Amino acid sequence: MTKTDPQPVADRDLDCAQCGAKTVATTWTDDALVWGSGDSAATLTVHIPYRSCSSCGCTYLDHEAEDIRHNAVCRHLGVKDPDELRRFGNRK
Ligand SMILES: [Zn+2]
């Protein structure tokens, strides 16, 4: 398996958060999220979509990245996310 550098993929369903143009590309990137503090601090690795706009040059994170981070924290805390709950629901 070869690891390739993340490439931005044009996403025409998105409007730029800054200028509103439909010139937004998405780059999926690994990001480290630190949860908690002191001895109980944990670093969670998440794979999130960075948006970048070729019109105004801004980069930003939207609700999709927030959901992914939220799910990572839920898993870390032992709370099953909805997909996993459905999967485990059939097991007795
Ligand atoms: Zn823009």
PDB file of the backbone (N, CA, C, O) and the ligand in Angstrom, with CONECT records:
HET     ZN  A 101       1
ATOM      1  N   MET A   1       0.845  -1.200   0.000  1.00  0.00           N
ATOM      2  CA  MET A   1       0.000   0.000   0.000  1.00  0.00           C
ATOM      3  C   MET A   1       0.877   1.245   0.000  1.00  0.00           C
ATOM      4  O   MET A   1       1.745   1.387   0.861  1.00  0.00           O
ATOM      5  N   THR A   2       0.669   2.123  -0.928  1.00  0.00           N
ATOM      6  CA  THR A   2       1.438   3.368  -0.950  1.00  0.00           C
ATOM      7  C   THR A   2       0.597   4.508  -0.418  1.00  0.00           C
ATOM      8  O   THR A   2      -0.602   4.587  -0.683  1.00  0.00           O
ATOM      9  N   LYS A   3       1.226   5.381   0.326  1.00  0.00           N
ATOM     10  CA  LYS A   3       0.530   6.538   0.879  1.00  0.00           C
ATOM     11  C   LYS A   3       0.760   7.739  -0.026  1.00  0.00           C
ATOM     12  O   LYS A   3       1.900   8.135  -0.268  1.00  0.00           O
ATOM     13  N   THR A   4      -0.313   8.307  -0.518  1.00  0.00           N
ATOM     14  CA  THR A   4      -0.184   9.469  -1.388  1.00  0.00           C
ATOM     15  C   THR A   4      -0.532  10.727  -0.610  1.00  0.00           C
ATOM     16  O   THR A   4      -1.301  10.689   0.351  1.00  0.00           O
ATOM     17  N   ASP A   5       0.037  11.819  -1.032  1.00  0.00           N
ATOM     18  CA  ASP A   5      -0.311  13.099  -0.419  1.00  0.00           C
ATOM     19  C   ASP A   5      -1.764  13.423  -0.709  1.00  0.00           C
ATOM     20  O   ASP A   5      -2.257  13.165  -1.807  1.00  0.00           O
ATOM     21  N   PRO A   6      -2.454  13.994   0.283  1.00  0.00           N
ATOM     22  CA  PRO A   6      -3.848  14.364   0.048  1.00  0.00           C
ATOM     23  C   PRO A   6      -3.970  15.415  -1.049  1.00  0.00           C
ATOM     24  O   PRO A   6      -3.235  16.403  -1.068  1.00  0.00           O
ATOM     25  N   GLN A   7      -4.891  15.189  -1.943  1.00  0.00           N
ATOM     26  CA  GLN A   7      -5.122  16.134  -3.036  1.00  0.00           C
ATOM     27  C   GLN A   7      -6.483  16.787  -2.852  1.00  0.00           C
ATOM     28  O   GLN A   7      -7.454  16.115  -2.504  1.00  0.00           O
ATOM     29  N   PRO A   8      -6.561  18.115  -3.088  1.00  0.00           N
ATOM     30  CA  PRO A   8      -7.868  18.762  -3.007  1.00  0.00           C
ATOM     31  C   PRO A   8      -8.792  18.255  -4.113  1.00  0.00           C
ATOM     32  O   PRO A   8      -8.376  18.101  -5.262  1.00  0.00           O
ATOM     33  N   VAL A   9     -10.046  17.998  -3.755  1.00  0.00           N
ATOM     34  CA  VAL A   9     -11.041  17.542  -4.707  1.00  0.00           C
ATOM     35  C   VAL A   9     -12.125  18.611  -4.796  1.00  0.00           C
ATOM     36  O   VAL A   9     -12.709  18.987  -3.780  1.00  0.00           O
ATOM     37  N   ALA A  10     -12.395  19.099  -5.994  1.00  0.00           N
ATOM     38  CA  ALA A  10     -13.405  20.141  -6.169  1.00  0.00           C
ATOM     39  C   ALA A  10     -14.773  19.628  -5.730  1.00  0.00           C
ATOM     40  O   ALA A  10     -15.170  18.522  -6.096  1.00  0.00           O
ATOM     41  N   ASP A  11     -15.487  20.423  -4.951  1.00  0.00           N
ATOM     42  CA  ASP A  11     -16.792  20.035  -4.437  1.00  0.00           C
ATOM     43  C   ASP A  11     -17.806  21.122  -4.797  1.00  0.00           C
ATOM     44  O   ASP A  11     -17.897  22.148  -4.123  1.00  0.00           O
ATOM     45  N   ARG A  12     -18.563  20.883  -5.864  1.00  0.00           N
ATOM     46  CA  ARG A  12     -19.458  21.917  -6.391  1.00  0.00           C
ATOM     47  C   ARG A  12     -20.749  22.079  -5.585  1.00  0.00           C
ATOM     48  O   ARG A  12     -21.535  22.989  -5.846  1.00  0.00           O
ATOM     49  N   ASP A  13     -20.965  21.200  -4.610  1.00  0.00           N
ATOM     50  CA  ASP A  13     -22.150  21.366  -3.768  1.00  0.00           C
ATOM     51  C   ASP A  13     -21.930  22.397  -2.661  1.00  0.00           C
ATOM     52  O   ASP A  13     -22.867  22.763  -1.952  1.00  0.00           O
ATOM     53  N   LEU A  14     -20.686  22.863  -2.516  1.00  0.00           N
ATOM     54  CA  LEU A  14     -20.356  23.735  -1.393  1.00  0.00           C
ATOM     55  C   LEU A  14     -20.205  25.183  -1.844  1.00  0.00           C
ATOM     56  O   LEU A  14     -19.672  25.464  -2.918  1.00  0.00           O
ATOM     57  N   ASP A  15     -20.680  26.084  -1.012  1.00  0.00           N
ATOM     58  CA  ASP A  15     -20.423  27.502  -1.196  1.00  0.00           C
ATOM     59  C   ASP A  15     -19.314  27.904  -0.230  1.00  0.00           C
ATOM     60  O   ASP A  15     -19.269  27.426   0.904  1.00  0.00           O
ATOM     61  N   CYS A  16     -18.434  28.772  -0.674  1.00  0.00           N
ATOM     62  CA  CYS A  16     -17.369  29.256   0.197  1.00  0.00           C
ATOM     63  C   CYS A  16     -17.966  29.994   1.406  1.00  0.00           C
ATOM     64  O   CYS A  16     -18.871  30.816   1.257  1.00  0.00           O
ATOM     65  N   ALA A  17     -17.446  29.688   2.603  1.00  0.00           N
ATOM     66  CA  ALA A  17     -17.943  30.346   3.814  1.00  0.00           C
ATOM     67  C   ALA A  17     -17.568  31.829   3.832  1.00  0.00           C
ATOM     68  O   ALA A  17     -18.196  32.629   4.526  1.00  0.00           O
ATOM     69  N   GLN A  18     -16.547  32.181   3.070  1.00  0.00           N
ATOM     70  CA  GLN A  18     -16.049  33.561   3.092  1.00  0.00           C
ATOM     71  C   GLN A  18     -16.694  34.409   1.988  1.00  0.00           C
ATOM     72  O   GLN A  18     -17.249  35.471   2.268  1.00  0.00           O
ATOM     73  N   CYS A  19     -16.620  33.939   0.724  1.00  0.00           N
ATOM     74  CA  CYS A  19     -17.061  34.770  -0.396  1.00  0.00           C
ATOM     75  C   CYS A  19     -18.291  34.208  -1.110  1.00  0.00           C
ATOM     76  O   CYS A  19     -18.867  34.887  -1.961  1.00  0.00           O
ATOM     77  N   GLY A  20     -18.706  32.973  -0.780  1.00  0.00           N
ATOM     78  CA  GLY A  20     -19.922  32.417  -1.359  1.00  0.00           C
ATOM     79  C   GLY A  20     -19.751  31.788  -2.733  1.00  0.00           C
ATOM     80  O   GLY A  20     -20.723  31.299  -3.308  1.00  0.00           O
ATOM     81  N   ALA A  21     -18.538  31.789  -3.270  1.00  0.00           N
ATOM     82  CA  ALA A  21     -18.309  31.226  -4.606  1.00  0.00           C
ATOM     83  C   ALA A  21     -18.327  29.696  -4.548  1.00  0.00           C
ATOM     84  O   ALA A  21     -17.983  29.100  -3.527  1.00  0.00           O
ATOM     85  N   LYS A  22     -18.731  29.071  -5.653  1.00  0.00           N
ATOM     86  CA  LYS A  22     -18.735  27.612  -5.719  1.00  0.00           C
ATOM     87  C   LYS A  22     -17.405  27.109  -6.271  1.00  0.00           C
ATOM     88  O   LYS A  22     -17.369  26.332  -7.225  1.00  0.00           O
ATOM     89  N   THR A  23     -16.326  27.559  -5.664  1.00  0.00           N
ATOM     90  CA  THR A  23     -14.985  27.152  -6.092  1.00  0.00           C
ATOM     91  C   THR A  23     -14.257  26.505  -4.920  1.00  0.00           C
ATOM     92  O   THR A  23     -13.067  26.738  -4.704  1.00  0.00           O
ATOM     93  N   VAL A  24     -14.990  25.694  -4.171  1.00  0.00           N
ATOM     94  CA  VAL A  24     -14.440  25.097  -2.959  1.00  0.00           C
ATOM     95  C   VAL A  24     -13.911  23.706  -3.277  1.00  0.00           C
ATOM     96  O   VAL A  24     -14.575  22.923  -3.957  1.00  0.00           O
ATOM     97  N   ALA A  25     -12.715  23.400  -2.784  1.00  0.00           N
ATOM     98  CA  ALA A  25     -12.141  22.064  -2.902  1.00  0.00           C
ATOM     99  C   ALA A  25     -11.945  21.493  -1.502  1.00  0.00           C
ATOM    100  O   ALA A  25     -11.723  22.231  -0.542  1.00  0.00           O
ATOM    101  N   THR A  26     -12.030  20.172  -1.401  1.00  0.00           N
ATOM    102  CA  THR A  26     -11.900  19.499  -0.112  1.00  0.00           C
ATOM    103  C   THR A  26     -10.617  18.685  -0.091  1.00  0.00           C
ATOM    104  O   THR A  26     -10.334  17.939  -1.028  1.00  0.00           O
ATOM    105  N   THR A  27      -9.848  18.825   0.970  1.00  0.00           N
ATOM    106  CA  THR A  27      -8.662  18.008   1.193  1.00  0.00           C
ATOM    107  C   THR A  27      -8.846  17.242   2.497  1.00  0.00           C
ATOM    108  O   THR A  27      -8.999  17.840   3.562  1.00  0.00           O
ATOM    109  N   TRP A  28      -8.829  15.904   2.403  1.00  0.00           N
ATOM    110  CA  TRP A  28      -8.967  15.087   3.626  1.00  0.00           C
ATOM    111  C   TRP A  28      -7.612  14.965   4.282  1.00  0.00           C
ATOM    112  O   TRP A  28      -6.648  14.518   3.659  1.00  0.00           O
ATOM    113  N   THR A  29      -7.537  15.365   5.548  1.00  0.00           N
ATOM    114  CA  THR A  29      -6.262  15.458   6.248  1.00  0.00           C
ATOM    115  C   THR A  29      -6.388  14.842   7.638  1.00  0.00           C
ATOM    116  O   THR A  29      -7.420  14.954   8.299  1.00  0.00           O
ATOM    117  N   ASP A  30      -5.300  14.186   8.063  1.00  0.00           N
ATOM    118  CA  ASP A  30      -5.251  13.705   9.449  1.00  0.00           C
ATOM    119  C   ASP A  30      -4.995  14.880  10.369  1.00  0.00           C
ATOM    120  O   ASP A  30      -4.153  15.735  10.092  1.00  0.00           O
ATOM    121  N   ASP A  31      -5.734  14.912  11.468  1.00  0.00           N
ATOM    122  CA  ASP A  31      -5.579  15.999  12.415  1.00  0.00           C
ATOM    123  C   ASP A  31      -5.540  15.412  13.822  1.00  0.00           C
ATOM    124  O   ASP A  31      -6.238  14.443  14.118  1.00  0.00           O
ATOM    125  N   ALA A  32      -4.728  15.997  14.674  1.00  0.00           N
ATOM    126  CA  ALA A  32      -4.645  15.530  16.061  1.00  0.00           C
ATOM    127  C   ALA A  32      -5.499  16.437  16.937  1.00  0.00           C
ATOM    128  O   ALA A  32      -5.390  17.662  16.891  1.00  0.00           O
ATOM    129  N   LEU A  33      -6.339  15.812  17.724  1.00  0.00           N
ATOM    130  CA  LEU A  33      -7.264  16.538  18.580  1.00  0.00           C
ATOM    131  C   LEU A  33      -6.929  16.172  20.022  1.00  0.00           C
ATOM    132  O   LEU A  33      -6.981  15.000  20.396  1.00  0.00           O
ATOM    133  N   VAL A  34      -6.589  17.166  20.826  1.00  0.00           N
ATOM    134  CA  VAL A  34      -6.255  16.893  22.220  1.00  0.00           C
ATOM    135  C   VAL A  34      -7.505  17.057  23.057  1.00  0.00           C
ATOM    136  O   VAL A  34      -8.161  18.098  23.025  1.00  0.00           O
ATOM    137  N   TRP A  35      -7.828  16.006  23.812  1.00  0.00           N
ATOM    138  CA  TRP A  35      -9.024  16.001  24.628  1.00  0.00           C
ATOM    139  C   TRP A  35      -8.630  15.872  26.090  1.00  0.00           C
ATOM    140  O   TRP A  35      -7.835  15.005  26.451  1.00  0.00           O
ATOM    141  N   GLY A  36      -9.186  16.733  26.929  1.00  0.00           N
ATOM    142  CA  GLY A  36      -8.884  16.678  28.349  1.00  0.00           C
ATOM    143  C   GLY A  36      -7.604  17.447  28.655  1.00  0.00           C
ATOM    144  O   GLY A  36      -7.029  18.096  27.782  1.00  0.00           O
ATOM    145  N   SER A  37      -7.165  17.361  29.920  1.00  0.00           N
ATOM    146  CA  SER A  37      -5.967  18.093  30.316  1.00  0.00           C
ATOM    147  C   SER A  37      -5.238  17.316  31.397  1.00  0.00           C
ATOM    148  O   SER A  37      -5.809  16.429  32.030  1.00  0.00           O
ATOM    149  N   GLY A  38      -3.979  17.653  31.602  1.00  0.00           N
ATOM    150  CA  GLY A  38      -3.191  17.002  32.637  1.00  0.00           C
ATOM    151  C   GLY A  38      -2.987  15.532  32.339  1.00  0.00           C
ATOM    152  O   GLY A  38      -2.775  15.156  31.186  1.00  0.00           O
ATOM    153  N   ASP A  39      -3.049  14.672  33.391  1.00  0.00           N
ATOM    154  CA  ASP A  39      -2.779  13.250  33.234  1.00  0.00           C
ATOM    155  C   ASP A  39      -3.820  12.546  32.383  1.00  0.00           C
ATOM    156  O   ASP A  39      -3.528  11.514  31.779  1.00  0.00           O
ATOM    157  N   SER A  40      -5.037  13.091  32.324  1.00  0.00           N
ATOM    158  CA  SER A  40      -6.100  12.415  31.593  1.00  0.00           C
ATOM    159  C   SER A  40      -6.196  12.889  30.141  1.00  0.00           C
ATOM    160  O   SER A  40      -7.096  12.479  29.408  1.00  0.00           O
ATOM    161  N   ALA A  41      -5.267  13.752  29.730  1.00  0.00           N
ATOM    162  CA  ALA A  41      -5.317  14.249  28.358  1.00  0.00           C
ATOM    163  C   ALA A  41      -5.031  13.124  27.379  1.00  0.00           C
ATOM    164  O   ALA A  41      -4.166  12.281  27.619  1.00  0.00           O
ATOM    165  N   ALA A  42      -5.761  13.119  26.281  1.00  0.00           N
ATOM    166  CA  ALA A  42      -5.569  12.103  25.252  1.00  0.00           C
ATOM    167  C   ALA A  42      -5.515  12.798  23.906  1.00  0.00           C
ATOM    168  O   ALA A  42      -6.201  13.793  23.674  1.00  0.00           O
ATOM    169  N   THR A  43      -4.687  12.258  23.022  1.00  0.00           N
ATOM    170  CA  THR A  43      -4.621  12.787  21.668  1.00  0.00           C
ATOM    171  C   THR A  43      -5.399  11.846  20.752  1.00  0.00           C
ATOM    172  O   THR A  43      -5.061  10.670  20.616  1.00  0.00           O
ATOM    173  N   LEU A  44      -6.426  12.373  20.141  1.00  0.00           N
ATOM    174  CA  LEU A  44      -7.251  11.599  19.229  1.00  0.00           C
ATOM    175  C   LEU A  44      -6.878  11.988  17.800  1.00  0.00           C
ATOM    176  O   LEU A  44      -6.769  13.172  17.480  1.00  0.00           O
ATOM    177  N   THR A  45      -6.687  10.999  16.959  1.00  0.00           N
ATOM    178  CA  THR A  45      -6.388  11.285  15.560  1.00  0.00           C
ATOM    179  C   THR A  45      -7.671  11.201  14.753  1.00  0.00           C
ATOM    180  O   THR A  45      -8.374  10.190  14.784  1.00  0.00           O
ATOM    181  N   VAL A  46      -7.964  12.259  14.039  1.00  0.00           N
ATOM    182  CA  VAL A  46      -9.192  12.307  13.241  1.00  0.00           C
ATOM    183  C   VAL A  46      -8.831  12.612  11.789  1.00  0.00           C
ATOM    184  O   VAL A  46      -7.817  13.252  11.511  1.00  0.00           O
ATOM    185  N   HIS A  47      -9.660  12.154  10.885  1.00  0.00           N
ATOM    186  CA  HIS A  47      -9.471  12.391   9.456  1.00  0.00           C
ATOM    187  C   HIS A  47     -10.588  13.331   9.019  1.00  0.00           C
ATOM    188  O   HIS A  47     -11.747  12.929   8.919  1.00  0.00           O
ATOM    189  N   ILE A  48     -10.234  14.576   8.762  1.00  0.00           N
ATOM    190  CA  ILE A  48     -11.264  15.593   8.549  1.00  0.00           C
ATOM    191  C   ILE A  48     -11.074  16.314   7.218  1.00  0.00           C
ATOM    192  O   ILE A  48      -9.960  16.400   6.701  1.00  0.00           O
ATOM    193  N   PRO A  49     -12.179  16.834   6.667  1.00  0.00           N
ATOM    194  CA  PRO A  49     -12.110  17.551   5.396  1.00  0.00           C
ATOM    195  C   PRO A  49     -11.814  19.043   5.594  1.00  0.00           C
ATOM    196  O   PRO A  49     -12.593  19.769   6.212  1.00  0.00           O
ATOM    197  N   TYR A  50     -10.685  19.477   5.063  1.00  0.00           N
ATOM    198  CA  TYR A  50     -10.375  20.909   5.014  1.00  0.00           C
ATOM    199  C   TYR A  50     -10.930  21.487   3.719  1.00  0.00           C
ATOM    200  O   TYR A  50     -10.692  20.947   2.639  1.00  0.00           O
ATOM    201  N   ARG A  51     -11.666  22.581   3.830  1.00  0.00           N
ATOM    202  CA  ARG A  51     -12.178  23.254   2.632  1.00  0.00           C
ATOM    203  C   ARG A  51     -11.225  24.379   2.251  1.00  0.00           C
ATOM    204  O   ARG A  51     -10.709  25.088   3.115  1.00  0.00           O
ATOM    205  N   SER A  52     -10.998  24.533   0.972  1.00  0.00           N
ATOM    206  CA  SER A  52     -10.209  25.668   0.504  1.00  0.00           C
ATOM    207  C   SER A  52     -10.883  26.261  -0.726  1.00  0.00           C
ATOM    208  O   SER A  52     -11.383  25.532  -1.583  1.00  0.00           O
ATOM    209  N   CYS A  53     -10.892  27.579  -0.808  1.00  0.00           N
ATOM    210  CA  CYS A  53     -11.577  28.293  -1.882  1.00  0.00           C
ATOM    211  C   CYS A  53     -10.527  28.901  -2.808  1.00  0.00           C
ATOM    212  O   CYS A  53      -9.619  29.601  -2.360  1.00  0.00           O
ATOM    213  N   SER A  54     -10.665  28.623  -4.109  1.00  0.00           N
ATOM    214  CA  SER A  54      -9.678  29.158  -5.055  1.00  0.00           C
ATOM    215  C   SER A  54      -9.998  30.596  -5.446  1.00  0.00           C
ATOM    216  O   SER A  54      -9.166  31.265  -6.059  1.00  0.00           O
ATOM    217  N   SER A  55     -11.205  31.088  -5.096  1.00  0.00           N
ATOM    218  CA  SER A  55     -11.542  32.475  -5.434  1.00  0.00           C
ATOM    219  C   SER A  55     -10.922  33.464  -4.454  1.00  0.00           C
ATOM    220  O   SER A  55     -10.291  34.440  -4.861  1.00  0.00           O
ATOM    221  N   CYS A  56     -11.106  33.202  -3.150  1.00  0.00           N
ATOM    222  CA  CYS A  56     -10.618  34.167  -2.161  1.00  0.00           C
ATOM    223  C   CYS A  56      -9.420  33.624  -1.378  1.00  0.00           C
ATOM    224  O   CYS A  56      -8.785  34.359  -0.622  1.00  0.00           O
ATOM    225  N   GLY A  57      -9.113  32.332  -1.559  1.00  0.00           N
ATOM    226  CA  GLY A  57      -7.927  31.769  -0.930  1.00  0.00           C
ATOM    227  C   GLY A  57      -8.091  31.363   0.516  1.00  0.00           C
ATOM    228  O   GLY A  57      -7.110  30.996   1.162  1.00  0.00           O
ATOM    229  N   CYS A  58      -9.318  31.417   1.054  1.00  0.00           N
ATOM    230  CA  CYS A  58      -9.501  31.070   2.459  1.00  0.00           C
ATOM    231  C   CYS A  58      -9.567  29.551   2.624  1.00  0.00           C
ATOM    232  O   CYS A  58      -9.942  28.835   1.695  1.00  0.00           O
ATOM    233  N   THR A  59      -9.201  29.069   3.809  1.00  0.00           N
ATOM    234  CA  THR A  59      -9.396  27.672   4.173  1.00  0.00           C
ATOM    235  C   THR A  59     -10.193  27.640   5.456  1.00  0.00           C
ATOM    236  O   THR A  59     -10.031  28.507   6.316  1.00  0.00           O
ATOM    237  N   TYR A  60     -11.050  26.650   5.590  1.00  0.00           N
ATOM    238  CA  TYR A  60     -11.886  26.603   6.792  1.00  0.00           C
ATOM    239  C   TYR A  60     -12.365  25.183   7.034  1.00  0.00           C
ATOM    240  O   TYR A  60     -12.250  24.313   6.171  1.00  0.00           O
ATOM    241  N   LEU A  61     -12.909  24.967   8.235  1.00  0.00           N
ATOM    242  CA  LEU A  61     -13.529  23.701   8.611  1.00  0.00           C
ATOM    243  C   LEU A  61     -15.020  23.945   8.776  1.00  0.00           C
ATOM    244  O   LEU A  61     -15.423  24.970   9.325  1.00  0.00           O
ATOM    245  N   ASP A  62     -15.840  23.015   8.306  1.00  0.00           N
ATOM    246  CA  ASP A  62     -17.284  23.209   8.436  1.00  0.00           C
ATOM    247  C   ASP A  62     -17.893  22.152   9.371  1.00  0.00           C
ATOM    248  O   ASP A  62     -17.178  21.465  10.101  1.00  0.00           O
ATOM    249  N   HIS A  63     -19.215  22.040   9.334  1.00  0.00           N
ATOM    250  CA  HIS A  63     -19.920  21.158  10.271  1.00  0.00           C
ATOM    251  C   HIS A  63     -19.515  19.700  10.116  1.00  0.00           C
ATOM    252  O   HIS A  63     -19.566  18.933  11.077  1.00  0.00           O
ATOM    253  N   GLU A  64     -19.106  19.310   8.888  1.00  0.00           N
ATOM    254  CA  GLU A  64     -18.723  17.909   8.691  1.00  0.00           C
ATOM    255  C   GLU A  64     -17.500  17.565   9.534  1.00  0.00           C
ATOM    256  O   GLU A  64     -17.441  16.502  10.153  1.00  0.00           O
ATOM    257  N   ALA A  65     -16.531  18.466   9.553  1.00  0.00           N
ATOM    258  CA  ALA A  65     -15.345  18.244  10.380  1.00  0.00           C
ATOM    259  C   ALA A  65     -15.720  18.250  11.861  1.00  0.00           C
ATOM    260  O   ALA A  65     -15.180  17.468  12.644  1.00  0.00           O
ATOM    261  N   GLU A  66     -16.641  19.129  12.244  1.00  0.00           N
ATOM    262  CA  GLU A  66     -17.075  19.186  13.637  1.00  0.00           C
ATOM    263  C   GLU A  66     -17.745  17.871  14.048  1.00  0.00           C
ATOM    264  O   GLU A  66     -17.513  17.370  15.148  1.00  0.00           O
ATOM    265  N   ASP A  67     -18.588  17.308  13.147  1.00  0.00           N
ATOM    266  CA  ASP A  67     -19.244  16.032  13.446  1.00  0.00           C
ATOM    267  C   ASP A  67     -18.213  14.923  13.637  1.00  0.00           C
ATOM    268  O   ASP A  67     -18.331  14.104  14.548  1.00  0.00           O
ATOM    269  N   ILE A  68     -17.200  14.907  12.767  1.00  0.00           N
ATOM    270  CA  ILE A  68     -16.177  13.865  12.842  1.00  0.00           C
ATOM    271  C   ILE A  68     -15.416  13.976  14.160  1.00  0.00           C
ATOM    272  O   ILE A  68     -15.138  12.970  14.812  1.00  0.00           O
ATOM    273  N   ARG A  69     -15.080  15.211  14.549  1.00  0.00           N
ATOM    274  CA  ARG A  69     -14.386  15.410  15.827  1.00  0.00           C
ATOM    275  C   ARG A  69     -15.272  14.986  16.994  1.00  0.00           C
ATOM    276  O   ARG A  69     -14.810  14.358  17.947  1.00  0.00           O
ATOM    277  N   HIS A  70     -16.553  15.340  16.903  1.00  0.00           N
ATOM    278  CA  HIS A  70     -17.503  14.988  17.958  1.00  0.00           C
ATOM    279  C   HIS A  70     -17.577  13.469  18.110  1.00  0.00           C
ATOM    280  O   HIS A  70     -17.553  12.951  19.226  1.00  0.00           O
ATOM    281  N   ASN A  71     -17.667  12.756  16.980  1.00  0.00           N
ATOM    282  CA  ASN A  71     -17.742  11.302  17.027  1.00  0.00           C
ATOM    283  C   ASN A  71     -16.475  10.698  17.611  1.00  0.00           C
ATOM    284  O   ASN A  71     -16.541   9.709  18.341  1.00  0.00           O
ATOM    285  N   ALA A  72     -15.323  11.280  17.298  1.00  0.00           N
ATOM    286  CA  ALA A  72     -14.062  10.779  17.837  1.00  0.00           C
ATOM    287  C   ALA A  72     -14.040  10.923  19.351  1.00  0.00           C
ATOM    288  O   ALA A  72     -13.577  10.028  20.058  1.00  0.00           O
ATOM    289  N   VAL A  73     -14.540  12.048  19.847  1.00  0.00           N
ATOM    290  CA  VAL A  73     -14.581  12.268  21.298  1.00  0.00           C
ATOM    291  C   VAL A  73     -15.555  11.283  21.943  1.00  0.00           C
ATOM    292  O   VAL A  73     -15.266  10.724  23.001  1.00  0.00           O
ATOM    293  N   CYS A  74     -16.707  11.072  21.307  1.00  0.00           N
ATOM    294  CA  CYS A  74     -17.695  10.122  21.838  1.00  0.00           C
ATOM    295  C   CYS A  74     -17.098   8.729  21.961  1.00  0.00           C
ATOM    296  O   CYS A  74     -17.279   8.056  22.976  1.00  0.00           O
ATOM    297  N   ARG A  75     -16.386   8.296  20.924  1.00  0.00           N
ATOM    298  CA  ARG A  75     -15.767   6.968  20.960  1.00  0.00           C
ATOM    299  C   ARG A  75     -14.742   6.903  22.070  1.00  0.00           C
ATOM    300  O   ARG A  75     -14.652   5.902  22.781  1.00  0.00           O
ATOM    301  N   HIS A  76     -13.960   7.977  22.224  1.00  0.00           N
ATOM    302  CA  HIS A  76     -12.939   8.021  23.259  1.00  0.00           C
ATOM    303  C   HIS A  76     -13.579   7.891  24.639  1.00  0.00           C
ATOM    304  O   HIS A  76     -13.032   7.232  25.523  1.00  0.00           O
ATOM    305  N   LEU A  77     -14.720   8.511  24.816  1.00  0.00           N
ATOM    306  CA  LEU A  77     -15.384   8.496  26.120  1.00  0.00           C
ATOM    307  C   LEU A  77     -16.206   7.230  26.329  1.00  0.00           C
ATOM    308  O   LEU A  77     -16.790   7.039  27.396  1.00  0.00           O
ATOM    309  N   GLY A  78     -16.256   6.364  25.320  1.00  0.00           N
ATOM    310  CA  GLY A  78     -16.982   5.112  25.457  1.00  0.00           C
ATOM    311  C   GLY A  78     -18.449   5.210  25.111  1.00  0.00           C
ATOM    312  O   GLY A  78     -19.206   4.268  25.344  1.00  0.00           O
ATOM    313  N   VAL A  79     -18.858   6.329  24.562  1.00  0.00           N
ATOM    314  CA  VAL A  79     -20.230   6.470  24.105  1.00  0.00           C
ATOM    315  C   VAL A  79     -20.264   6.059  22.639  1.00  0.00           C
ATOM    316  O   VAL A  79     -19.513   6.587  21.819  1.00  0.00           O
ATOM    317  N   LYS A  80     -21.133   5.121  22.320  1.00  0.00           N
ATOM    318  CA  LYS A  80     -21.193   4.658  20.941  1.00  0.00           C
ATOM    319  C   LYS A  80     -21.879   5.710  20.073  1.00  0.00           C
ATOM    320  O   LYS A  80     -22.887   6.302  20.459  1.00  0.00           O
ATOM    321  N   ASP A  81     -21.304   5.923  18.892  1.00  0.00           N
ATOM    322  CA  ASP A  81     -21.994   6.829  17.975  1.00  0.00           C
ATOM    323  C   ASP A  81     -23.178   6.085  17.345  1.00  0.00           C
ATOM    324  O   ASP A  81     -23.230   4.858  17.417  1.00  0.00           O
ATOM    325  N   PRO A  82     -24.114   6.789  16.738  1.00  0.00           N
ATOM    326  CA  PRO A  82     -25.353   6.153  16.266  1.00  0.00           C
ATOM    327  C   PRO A  82     -25.115   4.959  15.346  1.00  0.00           C
ATOM    328  O   PRO A  82     -25.824   3.959  15.459  1.00  0.00           O
ATOM    329  N   ASP A  83     -24.147   5.032  14.447  1.00  0.00           N
ATOM    330  CA  ASP A  83     -23.878   3.907  13.548  1.00  0.00           C
ATOM    331  C   ASP A  83     -23.467   2.667  14.320  1.00  0.00           C
ATOM    332  O   ASP A  83     -23.912   1.560  14.017  1.00  0.00           O
ATOM    333  N   GLU A  84     -22.612   2.858  15.326  1.00  0.00           N
ATOM    334  CA  GLU A  84     -22.142   1.707  16.090  1.00  0.00           C
ATOM    335  C   GLU A  84     -23.251   1.135  16.943  1.00  0.00           C
ATOM    336  O   GLU A  84     -23.342  -0.080  17.113  1.00  0.00           O
ATOM    337  N   LEU A  85     -24.102   2.005  17.484  1.00  0.00           N
ATOM    338  CA  LEU A  85     -25.220   1.525  18.285  1.00  0.00           C
ATOM    339  C   LEU A  85     -26.099   0.603  17.456  1.00  0.00           C
ATOM    340  O   LEU A  85     -26.559  -0.429  17.943  1.00  0.00           O
ATOM    341  N   ARG A  86     -26.331   0.976  16.205  1.00  0.00           N
ATOM    342  CA  ARG A  86     -27.160   0.158  15.326  1.00  0.00           C
ATOM    343  C   ARG A  86     -26.497  -1.205  15.100  1.00  0.00           C
ATOM    344  O   ARG A  86     -27.164  -2.240  15.100  1.00  0.00           O
ATOM    345  N   ARG A  87     -25.175  -1.185  14.907  1.00  0.00           N
ATOM    346  CA  ARG A  87     -24.449  -2.415  14.639  1.00  0.00           C
ATOM    347  C   ARG A  87     -24.464  -3.347  15.844  1.00  0.00           C
ATOM    348  O   ARG A  87     -24.617  -4.559  15.694  1.00  0.00           O
ATOM    349  N   PHE A  88     -24.304  -2.779  17.043  1.00  0.00           N
ATOM    350  CA  PHE A  88     -24.245  -3.600  18.244  1.00  0.00           C
ATOM    351  C   PHE A  88     -25.630  -3.985  18.731  1.00  0.00           C
ATOM    352  O   PHE A  88     -25.783  -4.908  19.531  1.00  0.00           O
ATOM    353  N   GLY A  89     -26.645  -3.267  18.241  1.00  0.00           N
ATOM    354  CA  GLY A  89     -28.000  -3.521  18.702  1.00  0.00           C
ATOM    355  C   GLY A  89     -28.503  -4.927  18.391  1.00  0.00           C
ATOM    356  O   GLY A  89     -29.401  -5.428  19.068  1.00  0.00           O
ATOM    357  N   ASN A  90     -27.918  -5.578  17.352  1.00  0.00           N
ATOM    358  CA  ASN A  90     -28.381  -6.904  16.966  1.00  0.00           C
ATOM    359  C   ASN A  90     -27.721  -8.008  17.781  1.00  0.00           C
ATOM    360  O   ASN A  90     -28.095  -9.176  17.685  1.00  0.00           O
ATOM    361  N   ARG A  91     -26.730  -7.619  18.587  1.00  0.00           N
ATOM    362  CA  ARG A  91     -26.008  -8.626  19.365  1.00  0.00           C
ATOM    363  C   ARG A  91     -26.617  -8.755  20.741  1.00  0.00           C
ATOM    364  O   ARG A  91     -26.935  -7.752  21.380  1.00  0.00           O
ATOM    365  N   LYS A  92     -26.784  -9.995  21.209  1.00  0.00           N
ATOM    366  CA  LYS A  92     -27.266 -10.199  22.559  1.00  0.00           C
ATOM    367  C   LYS A  92     -26.154 -10.847  23.394  1.00  0.00           C
ATOM    368  O   LYS A  92     -26.347 -11.111  24.581  1.00  0.00           O
TER     369      LYS A  92
HETATM  370 ZN    ZN A 101     -14.011  32.117  -1.151  1.00  0.00          ZN2+
END
